[in-house]
Amino acid sequence: MSDAAKSETGQPSLPLATDARFAILRKCTRVWAVASIHGDAERLAALHAAMSERFEPGDKIVYLGNYYGHGGAIIETVDELLRFRRLVLAQPPFTHPDDIVFLRGRQEEMWRKMLQLQFAGDCDEILDWMLKRGAAATLEAYGGQEQQARAAIPEGLLAVSRWTGQLRQAIRAHPGHNEFMAGFRRAAYTEDGGLLFVSTGLDPARPLTDQEDGFWWNSQGFADLSDTGYGGFAKVVRGFDSAHEGIVETPSTLSLDGGAGFDGMLNAACLTRGGAIVDRIGV
């Protein structure tokens, strides 16, 4: 592994505490990590019900991205995430906003780019690419129409901007959804450098602050960590695996994707700061 991921002491080279792209999990003993949901609101509600019975004081929650895309209940999924967040934060000792963290997944990254389609170099090509990879479900959920985008693209930037503006208005029509999108983090880690949470993967040779889109697309980089680890973290945890192989653990990594949104299971695991799994849920 490159020394770029480590400090001179051999400990993780962590972002500055003021870097809002990352969430720091402070004073925690256990962390619940929730795999990709992909619009499966029914399984998410069942998972939340099970988690409610197993929480211990001081537990944190990290949702590992991909709330949107593929599944048929995306609006309901976001509403359930917001409902459960309100419920948990209302119960002491959950007092800090970062006690519950929402990471950005590849679906959220594509949706962000959809809302900025007017700035794409080749709008038609990029729109095709996103729609084929799950964004069509998110577009439909918020009332967007592909044919309207296709009609606007030849007319130029202003026409496409009007179309994306309509999408933004549709998001704001759902209470809390715009704020939910604005709060995504790229990664999260415990303040002692024990656990690192990512959505899909990362580049083992780069520090956290230089990962760019590796958090969403570098699956191979995550696979490489099973042998090398990353920057002194005890465990790197991810929520999305294109093969949906379920809970797969190595000495240095943990992958949780059971295929929610693809007729598979929604998984969550509870870990100690040292990376040991002390509880798991699959619904």
C-alpha positions as CSV (number, residue, x, y, z in Angstrom):
1,M,0.0,0.0,0.0
2,S,1.1,3.5,-0.7
3,D,2.3,5.6,2.2
4,A,-0.1,8.3,0.8
5,A,-2.8,6.7,2.9
6,K,-0.8,6.8,6.1
7,S,0.8,9.4,8.3
8,E,4.4,9.3,9.5
9,T,3.2,7.4,12.6
10,G,1.6,4.7,10.6
11,Q,-1.9,5.8,11.7
12,P,-4.6,6.7,9.2
13,S,-4.0,10.1,7.5
14,L,-7.4,11.6,8.2
15,P,-9.0,14.7,6.7
16,L,-9.2,17.8,8.8
17,A,-12.1,17.9,11.2
18,T,-13.4,20.9,9.3
19,D,-13.6,19.0,6.0
20,A,-17.4,18.7,5.6
21,R,-17.1,16.1,3.0
22,F,-16.4,13.5,5.7
23,A,-18.2,12.6,8.9
24,I,-16.4,11.8,12.1
25,L,-18.0,9.4,14.5
26,R,-17.1,10.6,18.0
27,K,-17.2,8.9,21.3
28,C,-18.7,5.7,20.0
29,T,-18.4,2.1,21.1
30,R,-20.6,0.5,18.4
31,V,-21.6,1.6,14.9
32,W,-24.4,0.2,12.8
33,A,-23.7,0.1,9.1
34,V,-26.6,-0.3,6.6
35,A,-26.1,-1.6,3.1
36,S,-27.4,-0.2,-0.2
37,I,-31.2,0.1,-0.1
38,H,-32.1,1.0,-3.8
39,G,-35.6,2.1,-3.2
40,D,-36.7,-0.9,-1.1
41,A,-38.7,1.0,1.5
42,E,-40.5,-2.1,2.8
43,R,-37.3,-3.9,3.7
44,L,-35.9,-0.6,5.1
45,A,-38.9,-0.3,7.5
46,A,-38.5,-3.9,8.6
47,L,-34.8,-3.3,9.2
48,H,-35.5,-0.2,11.2
49,A,-38.0,-2.1,13.3
50,A,-35.4,-4.7,14.1
51,M,-32.7,-2.2,14.8
52,S,-35.0,-0.3,17.3
53,E,-35.0,-3.4,19.5
54,R,-31.2,-3.8,19.5
55,F,-29.9,-0.3,20.0
56,E,-27.6,0.4,22.9
57,P,-26.9,3.8,24.4
58,G,-24.3,5.6,22.3
59,D,-24.7,3.5,19.1
60,K,-24.1,5.3,15.8
61,I,-25.6,4.6,12.4
62,V,-23.9,5.0,9.0
63,Y,-26.1,4.4,5.9
64,L,-23.7,3.5,3.1
65,G,-25.4,5.1,0.1
66,N,-27.6,4.1,-2.8
67,Y,-31.0,5.1,-1.3
68,Y,-32.1,5.9,-4.9
69,G,-32.2,3.9,-8.1
70,H,-33.6,0.6,-9.3
71,G,-36.3,0.0,-6.7
72,G,-39.9,1.1,-7.0
73,A,-40.4,3.0,-3.7
74,I,-37.7,5.7,-3.7
75,I,-39.8,8.5,-2.3
76,E,-41.0,6.2,0.5
77,T,-37.4,5.1,1.2
78,V,-36.3,8.7,1.8
79,D,-39.3,9.4,3.9
80,E,-38.6,6.3,6.0
81,L,-34.9,7.4,6.4
82,L,-36.0,10.8,7.6
83,R,-38.6,9.4,9.9
84,F,-36.2,7.0,11.6
85,R,-33.6,9.7,11.9
86,R,-36.0,12.0,13.7
87,L,-37.0,9.1,16.0
88,V,-33.5,8.2,16.9
89,L,-32.2,11.7,17.5
90,A,-35.1,12.4,19.8
91,Q,-33.8,9.7,22.2
92,P,-30.8,10.6,24.3
93,P,-27.8,10.2,24.0
94,F,-28.3,10.8,20.3
95,T,-27.7,14.5,20.3
96,H,-25.1,15.2,17.5
97,P,-26.2,15.3,13.9
98,D,-23.3,13.0,12.9
99,D,-24.6,10.3,15.2
100,I,-26.5,9.3,12.0
101,V,-24.6,9.6,8.7
102,F,-25.8,9.3,5.2
103,L,-23.1,8.6,2.6
104,R,-23.4,9.4,-1.0
105,G,-23.5,6.3,-3.2
106,R,-23.2,6.0,-7.0
107,Q,-27.0,6.4,-7.4
108,E,-26.9,9.7,-5.5
109,E,-23.9,10.8,-7.5
110,M,-25.7,10.1,-10.7
111,W,-28.8,11.9,-9.5
112,R,-26.6,14.9,-8.7
113,K,-25.3,14.9,-12.2
114,M,-28.8,14.5,-13.5
115,L,-29.7,17.7,-11.8
116,Q,-26.8,19.4,-13.5
117,L,-27.3,17.8,-16.9
118,Q,-27.2,21.2,-18.7
119,F,-23.4,21.3,-17.9
120,A,-22.7,17.9,-19.4
121,G,-20.5,17.8,-22.5
122,D,-22.7,15.3,-24.3
123,C,-26.1,15.4,-22.6
124,D,-27.7,12.6,-24.6
125,E,-24.8,10.2,-24.0
126,I,-24.6,10.9,-20.3
127,L,-28.3,10.7,-19.9
128,D,-28.3,7.3,-21.6
129,W,-25.5,6.1,-19.3
130,M,-27.3,7.2,-16.1
131,L,-30.7,5.8,-17.0
132,K,-29.2,2.4,-17.9
133,R,-27.6,2.2,-14.4
134,G,-30.6,2.8,-12.2
135,A,-31.3,6.5,-12.4
136,A,-34.5,6.0,-14.5
137,A,-36.3,4.8,-11.3
138,T,-35.3,8.0,-9.5
139,L,-36.3,10.2,-12.4
140,E,-39.7,8.5,-12.5
141,A,-40.1,8.7,-8.7
142,Y,-39.8,12.5,-8.8
143,G,-42.1,12.9,-11.8
144,G,-39.4,13.6,-14.4
145,Q,-39.9,12.4,-18.0
146,E,-37.0,11.2,-20.2
147,Q,-38.8,12.4,-23.4
148,Q,-38.9,15.9,-22.1
149,A,-35.2,15.9,-21.5
150,R,-34.6,14.5,-25.0
151,A,-36.7,17.3,-26.5
152,A,-34.8,19.9,-24.5
153,I,-31.3,18.8,-25.3
154,P,-31.3,19.9,-28.9
155,E,-32.6,23.3,-27.9
156,G,-29.6,24.0,-25.8
157,L,-28.4,24.9,-22.3
158,L,-31.4,27.1,-21.2
159,A,-34.0,24.5,-22.2
160,V,-32.1,21.7,-20.3
161,S,-31.8,24.1,-17.3
162,R,-35.6,24.5,-17.3
163,W,-36.0,20.8,-17.3
164,T,-33.6,20.2,-14.4
165,G,-35.2,23.2,-12.6
166,Q,-38.5,21.3,-12.7
167,L,-36.8,18.3,-11.2
168,R,-35.5,20.5,-8.3
169,Q,-39.0,21.9,-7.7
170,A,-40.3,18.3,-7.6
171,I,-37.7,17.4,-4.9
172,R,-38.6,20.5,-2.8
173,A,-42.3,19.4,-2.9
174,H,-41.4,16.5,-0.7
175,P,-40.6,17.8,2.8
176,G,-37.0,17.2,3.9
177,H,-35.8,15.6,0.6
178,N,-33.8,18.6,-0.6
179,E,-32.0,18.8,2.8
180,F,-31.5,15.1,2.8
181,M,-29.6,15.4,-0.5
182,A,-27.5,18.3,0.7
183,G,-26.3,16.3,3.7
184,F,-24.5,13.4,2.0
185,R,-21.0,12.7,3.0
186,R,-18.3,11.0,0.9
187,A,-17.1,8.8,3.7
188,A,-17.2,8.4,7.5
189,Y,-14.7,7.2,10.1
190,T,-14.4,6.8,13.8
191,E,-12.3,9.5,15.5
192,D,-9.8,6.9,16.7
193,G,-9.1,5.8,13.1
194,G,-10.5,2.3,13.8
195,L,-13.3,2.1,11.2
196,L,-13.7,3.6,7.8
197,F,-17.1,3.6,6.0
198,V,-17.4,4.0,2.2
199,S,-20.1,3.4,-0.3
200,T,-18.5,1.2,-2.9
201,G,-14.7,1.4,-2.8
202,L,-11.6,3.5,-2.9
203,D,-8.1,3.7,-4.4
204,P,-5.7,2.1,-1.9
205,A,-2.8,4.4,-3.1
206,R,-4.6,7.7,-2.4
207,P,-5.4,9.4,0.9
208,L,-9.1,10.0,1.7
209,T,-9.0,13.6,0.6
210,D,-7.9,12.7,-2.9
211,Q,-10.3,9.8,-3.7
212,E,-12.5,11.9,-5.9
213,D,-15.1,9.4,-7.5
214,G,-13.3,6.3,-6.2
215,F,-15.8,6.1,-3.4
216,W,-18.5,5.3,-5.9
217,W,-16.8,3.5,-8.7
218,N,-13.6,1.8,-7.5
219,S,-14.9,-1.7,-6.6
220,Q,-11.6,-3.3,-7.6
221,G,-9.7,-1.0,-5.2
222,F,-11.9,-2.3,-2.3
223,A,-11.2,-5.9,-3.3
224,D,-7.5,-5.2,-3.2
225,L,-7.8,-4.0,0.5
226,S,-8.7,-7.5,1.6
227,D,-5.0,-8.3,1.6
228,T,-3.4,-4.9,2.3
229,G,-5.8,-3.0,4.5
230,Y,-5.9,0.7,4.2
231,G,-4.0,3.3,6.1
232,G,-4.0,1.6,9.5
233,F,-7.8,1.3,9.7
234,A,-8.9,-1.9,11.5
235,K,-11.7,-2.4,9.0
236,V,-13.0,-0.7,5.9
237,V,-16.8,-1.2,5.4
238,R,-18.8,-0.8,2.2
239,G,-22.5,-0.9,1.3
240,F,-22.5,-1.7,-2.4
241,D,-21.3,-4.7,-4.3
242,S,-22.4,-5.2,-7.9
243,A,-22.5,-9.0,-7.3
244,H,-24.7,-8.5,-4.2
245,E,-22.9,-11.3,-2.4
246,G,-24.2,-10.4,1.0
247,I,-22.1,-10.1,4.2
248,V,-18.5,-10.9,3.2
249,E,-15.8,-10.3,5.7
250,T,-12.0,-10.4,5.5
251,P,-9.5,-9.4,8.1
252,S,-9.4,-5.8,6.7
253,T,-12.8,-5.3,5.0
254,L,-16.5,-5.9,5.3
255,S,-19.0,-5.8,2.4
256,L,-22.7,-5.8,3.2
257,D,-24.7,-5.7,0.0
258,G,-27.4,-8.4,-0.1
259,G,-29.2,-7.1,-3.1
260,A,-32.0,-4.8,-1.7
261,G,-33.8,-3.3,-4.7
262,F,-32.9,-6.4,-6.8
263,D,-35.2,-8.8,-4.9
264,G,-32.4,-9.5,-2.4
265,M,-31.9,-8.8,1.3
266,L,-31.2,-5.6,3.1
267,N,-28.3,-6.1,5.5
268,A,-27.0,-4.2,8.5
269,A,-24.1,-5.0,10.8
270,C,-23.1,-3.6,14.2
271,L,-19.4,-3.3,14.7
272,T,-17.1,-2.4,17.6
273,R,-14.5,0.3,17.0
274,G,-12.0,-2.5,16.5
275,G,-14.0,-3.9,13.6
276,A,-15.6,-7.0,15.3
277,I,-19.2,-7.8,14.2
278,V,-21.3,-8.0,17.4
279,D,-24.8,-8.1,15.7
280,R,-26.3,-8.4,12.2
281,I,-29.7,-8.0,10.7
282,G,-30.9,-9.3,7.3
283,V,-34.5,-8.7,6.1
